[in-house]
């Protein structure tokens, strides 16, 4: 299982992060964000309880 991160957390590495469900499952129309070096916290998700998962560079 891949590690997920809560909104507002500072991710350990830059890259692409995708919104995941409360238990790590997929969600319909997930948000995807790009975190660059120097960016701070992950943004809010569309609904409470969701998390972020790193999906690419």
MODELLER restraints for C-alpha pairs under 7 A, 6 or more apart:
rsr = mdl.restraints
at = mdl.atoms
rsr.add(forms.Gaussian(group=physical.xy_distance, feature=features.Distance(at['CA:3:A'], at['CA:53:A']), mean=6.55, stdev=0.5))
rsr.add(forms.Gaussian(group=physical.xy_distance, feature=features.Distance(at['CA:4:A'], at['CA:51:A']), mean=6.04, stdev=0.5))
rsr.add(forms.Gaussian(group=physical.xy_distance, feature=features.Distance(at['CA:4:A'], at['CA:52:A']), mean=5.37, stdev=0.5))
rsr.add(forms.Gaussian(group=physical.xy_distance, feature=features.Distance(at['CA:4:A'], at['CA:53:A']), mean=4.67, stdev=0.5))
rsr.add(forms.Gaussian(group=physical.xy_distance, feature=features.Distance(at['CA:5:A'], at['CA:51:A']), mean=5.54, stdev=0.5))
rsr.add(forms.Gaussian(group=physical.xy_distance, feature=features.Distance(at['CA:5:A'], at['CA:52:A']), mean=4.99, stdev=0.5))
rsr.add(forms.Gaussian(group=physical.xy_distance, feature=features.Distance(at['CA:5:A'], at['CA:53:A']), mean=6.34, stdev=0.5))
rsr.add(forms.Gaussian(group=physical.xy_distance, feature=features.Distance(at['CA:6:A'], at['CA:51:A']), mean=4.88, stdev=0.5))
rsr.add(forms.Gaussian(group=physical.xy_distance, feature=features.Distance(at['CA:6:A'], at['CA:52:A']), mean=6.21, stdev=0.5))
rsr.add(forms.Gaussian(group=physical.xy_distance, feature=features.Distance(at['CA:7:A'], at['CA:42:A']), mean=5.12, stdev=0.5))
rsr.add(forms.Gaussian(group=physical.xy_distance, feature=features.Distance(at['CA:7:A'], at['CA:43:A']), mean=5.52, stdev=0.5))
rsr.add(forms.Gaussian(group=physical.xy_distance, feature=features.Distance(at['CA:7:A'], at['CA:44:A']), mean=5.05, stdev=0.5))
rsr.add(forms.Gaussian(group=physical.xy_distance, feature=features.Distance(at['CA:7:A'], at['CA:45:A']), mean=6.60, stdev=0.5))
rsr.add(forms.Gaussian(group=physical.xy_distance, feature=features.Distance(at['CA:7:A'], at['CA:51:A']), mean=6.40, stdev=0.5))
rsr.add(forms.Gaussian(group=physical.xy_distance, feature=features.Distance(at['CA:8:A'], at['CA:41:A']), mean=4.74, stdev=0.5))
rsr.add(forms.Gaussian(group=physical.xy_distance, feature=features.Distance(at['CA:8:A'], at['CA:42:A']), mean=4.97, stdev=0.5))
rsr.add(forms.Gaussian(group=physical.xy_distance, feature=features.Distance(at['CA:8:A'], at['CA:43:A']), mean=6.09, stdev=0.5))
rsr.add(forms.Gaussian(group=physical.xy_distance, feature=features.Distance(at['CA:8:A'], at['CA:44:A']), mean=6.94, stdev=0.5))
rsr.add(forms.Gaussian(group=physical.xy_distance, feature=features.Distance(at['CA:9:A'], at['CA:41:A']), mean=5.04, stdev=0.5))
rsr.add(forms.Gaussian(group=physical.xy_distance, feature=features.Distance(at['CA:9:A'], at['CA:42:A']), mean=5.72, stdev=0.5))
rsr.add(forms.Gaussian(group=physical.xy_distance, feature=features.Distance(at['CA:10:A'], at['CA:40:A']), mean=5.61, stdev=0.5))
rsr.add(forms.Gaussian(group=physical.xy_distance, feature=features.Distance(at['CA:10:A'], at['CA:41:A']), mean=4.40, stdev=0.5))
rsr.add(forms.Gaussian(group=physical.xy_distance, feature=features.Distance(at['CA:10:A'], at['CA:42:A']), mean=6.27, stdev=0.5))
rsr.add(forms.Gaussian(group=physical.xy_distance, feature=features.Distance(at['CA:11:A'], at['CA:41:A']), mean=6.91, stdev=0.5))
rsr.add(forms.Gaussian(group=physical.xy_distance, feature=features.Distance(at['CA:11:A'], at['CA:42:A']), mean=7.00, stdev=0.5))
rsr.add(forms.Gaussian(group=physical.xy_distance, feature=features.Distance(at['CA:14:A'], at['CA:35:A']), mean=4.92, stdev=0.5))
rsr.add(forms.Gaussian(group=physical.xy_distance, feature=features.Distance(at['CA:14:A'], at['CA:36:A']), mean=5.11, stdev=0.5))
rsr.add(forms.Gaussian(group=physical.xy_distance, feature=features.Distance(at['CA:14:A'], at['CA:37:A']), mean=5.56, stdev=0.5))
rsr.add(forms.Gaussian(group=physical.xy_distance, feature=features.Distance(at['CA:15:A'], at['CA:34:A']), mean=5.58, stdev=0.5))
rsr.add(forms.Gaussian(group=physical.xy_distance, feature=features.Distance(at['CA:15:A'], at['CA:35:A']), mean=5.19, stdev=0.5))
rsr.add(forms.Gaussian(group=physical.xy_distance, feature=features.Distance(at['CA:15:A'], at['CA:36:A']), mean=6.54, stdev=0.5))
rsr.add(forms.Gaussian(group=physical.xy_distance, feature=features.Distance(at['CA:15:A'], at['CA:54:A']), mean=6.89, stdev=0.5))
rsr.add(forms.Gaussian(group=physical.xy_distance, feature=features.Distance(at['CA:15:A'], at['CA:56:A']), mean=5.82, stdev=0.5))
rsr.add(forms.Gaussian(group=physical.xy_distance, feature=features.Distance(at['CA:15:A'], at['CA:57:A']), mean=4.30, stdev=0.5))
rsr.add(forms.Gaussian(group=physical.xy_distance, feature=features.Distance(at['CA:16:A'], at['CA:32:A']), mean=6.87, stdev=0.5))
rsr.add(forms.Gaussian(group=physical.xy_distance, feature=features.Distance(at['CA:16:A'], at['CA:33:A']), mean=5.75, stdev=0.5))
rsr.add(forms.Gaussian(group=physical.xy_distance, feature=features.Distance(at['CA:16:A'], at['CA:34:A']), mean=4.54, stdev=0.5))
rsr.add(forms.Gaussian(group=physical.xy_distance, feature=features.Distance(at['CA:16:A'], at['CA:35:A']), mean=6.32, stdev=0.5))
rsr.add(forms.Gaussian(group=physical.xy_distance, feature=features.Distance(at['CA:16:A'], at['CA:54:A']), mean=5.76, stdev=0.5))
rsr.add(forms.Gaussian(group=physical.xy_distance, feature=features.Distance(at['CA:16:A'], at['CA:55:A']), mean=5.58, stdev=0.5))
rsr.add(forms.Gaussian(group=physical.xy_distance, feature=features.Distance(at['CA:16:A'], at['CA:56:A']), mean=4.91, stdev=0.5))
rsr.add(forms.Gaussian(group=physical.xy_distance, feature=features.Distance(at['CA:16:A'], at['CA:57:A']), mean=5.72, stdev=0.5))
rsr.add(forms.Gaussian(group=physical.xy_distance, feature=features.Distance(at['CA:17:A'], at['CA:32:A']), mean=5.62, stdev=0.5))
rsr.add(forms.Gaussian(group=physical.xy_distance, feature=features.Distance(at['CA:17:A'], at['CA:33:A']), mean=5.35, stdev=0.5))
rsr.add(forms.Gaussian(group=physical.xy_distance, feature=features.Distance(at['CA:17:A'], at['CA:34:A']), mean=6.30, stdev=0.5))
rsr.add(forms.Gaussian(group=physical.xy_distance, feature=features.Distance(at['CA:17:A'], at['CA:52:A']), mean=5.90, stdev=0.5))
rsr.add(forms.Gaussian(group=physical.xy_distance, feature=features.Distance(at['CA:17:A'], at['CA:53:A']), mean=5.24, stdev=0.5))
rsr.add(forms.Gaussian(group=physical.xy_distance, feature=features.Distance(at['CA:17:A'], at['CA:54:A']), mean=4.29, stdev=0.5))
rsr.add(forms.Gaussian(group=physical.xy_distance, feature=features.Distance(at['CA:17:A'], at['CA:55:A']), mean=5.54, stdev=0.5))
rsr.add(forms.Gaussian(group=physical.xy_distance, feature=features.Distance(at['CA:18:A'], at['CA:30:A']), mean=6.57, stdev=0.5))
rsr.add(forms.Gaussian(group=physical.xy_distance, feature=features.Distance(at['CA:18:A'], at['CA:31:A']), mean=5.91, stdev=0.5))
rsr.add(forms.Gaussian(group=physical.xy_distance, feature=features.Distance(at['CA:18:A'], at['CA:32:A']), mean=4.38, stdev=0.5))
rsr.add(forms.Gaussian(group=physical.xy_distance, feature=features.Distance(at['CA:18:A'], at['CA:33:A']), mean=6.53, stdev=0.5))
rsr.add(forms.Gaussian(group=physical.xy_distance, feature=features.Distance(at['CA:18:A'], at['CA:52:A']), mean=5.45, stdev=0.5))
rsr.add(forms.Gaussian(group=physical.xy_distance, feature=features.Distance(at['CA:18:A'], at['CA:53:A']), mean=5.34, stdev=0.5))
rsr.add(forms.Gaussian(group=physical.xy_distance, feature=features.Distance(at['CA:18:A'], at['CA:54:A']), mean=6.39, stdev=0.5))
rsr.add(forms.Gaussian(group=physical.xy_distance, feature=features.Distance(at['CA:18:A'], at['CA:55:A']), mean=6.45, stdev=0.5))
rsr.add(forms.Gaussian(group=physical.xy_distance, feature=features.Distance(at['CA:19:A'], at['CA:30:A']), mean=5.25, stdev=0.5))
rsr.add(forms.Gaussian(group=physical.xy_distance, feature=features.Distance(at['CA:19:A'], at['CA:31:A']), mean=5.43, stdev=0.5))
rsr.add(forms.Gaussian(group=physical.xy_distance, feature=features.Distance(at['CA:19:A'], at['CA:32:A']), mean=6.34, stdev=0.5))
rsr.add(forms.Gaussian(group=physical.xy_distance, feature=features.Distance(at['CA:19:A'], at['CA:45:A']), mean=6.76, stdev=0.5))
rsr.add(forms.Gaussian(group=physical.xy_distance, feature=features.Distance(at['CA:19:A'], at['CA:50:A']), mean=6.81, stdev=0.5))
rsr.add(forms.Gaussian(group=physical.xy_distance, feature=features.Distance(at['CA:19:A'], at['CA:51:A']), mean=5.79, stdev=0.5))
rsr.add(forms.Gaussian(group=physical.xy_distance, feature=features.Distance(at['CA:19:A'], at['CA:52:A']), mean=4.64, stdev=0.5))
rsr.add(forms.Gaussian(group=physical.xy_distance, feature=features.Distance(at['CA:19:A'], at['CA:53:A']), mean=6.43, stdev=0.5))
rsr.add(forms.Gaussian(group=physical.xy_distance, feature=features.Distance(at['CA:20:A'], at['CA:26:A']), mean=5.32, stdev=0.5))
rsr.add(forms.Gaussian(group=physical.xy_distance, feature=features.Distance(at['CA:20:A'], at['CA:27:A']), mean=5.99, stdev=0.5))
rsr.add(forms.Gaussian(group=physical.xy_distance, feature=features.Distance(at['CA:20:A'], at['CA:50:A']), mean=5.75, stdev=0.5))
rsr.add(forms.Gaussian(group=physical.xy_distance, feature=features.Distance(at['CA:20:A'], at['CA:51:A']), mean=5.27, stdev=0.5))
rsr.add(forms.Gaussian(group=physical.xy_distance, feature=features.Distance(at['CA:20:A'], at['CA:52:A']), mean=5.71, stdev=0.5))
rsr.add(forms.Gaussian(group=physical.xy_distance, feature=features.Distance(at['CA:20:A'], at['CA:53:A']), mean=6.61, stdev=0.5))
rsr.add(forms.Gaussian(group=physical.xy_distance, feature=features.Distance(at['CA:21:A'], at['CA:27:A']), mean=5.73, stdev=0.5))
rsr.add(forms.Gaussian(group=physical.xy_distance, feature=features.Distance(at['CA:21:A'], at['CA:50:A']), mean=4.82, stdev=0.5))
rsr.add(forms.Gaussian(group=physical.xy_distance, feature=features.Distance(at['CA:21:A'], at['CA:51:A']), mean=6.44, stdev=0.5))
rsr.add(forms.Gaussian(group=physical.xy_distance, feature=features.Distance(at['CA:22:A'], at['CA:49:A']), mean=5.21, stdev=0.5))
rsr.add(forms.Gaussian(group=physical.xy_distance, feature=features.Distance(at['CA:22:A'], at['CA:50:A']), mean=4.71, stdev=0.5))
rsr.add(forms.Gaussian(group=physical.xy_distance, feature=features.Distance(at['CA:22:A'], at['CA:51:A']), mean=6.56, stdev=0.5))
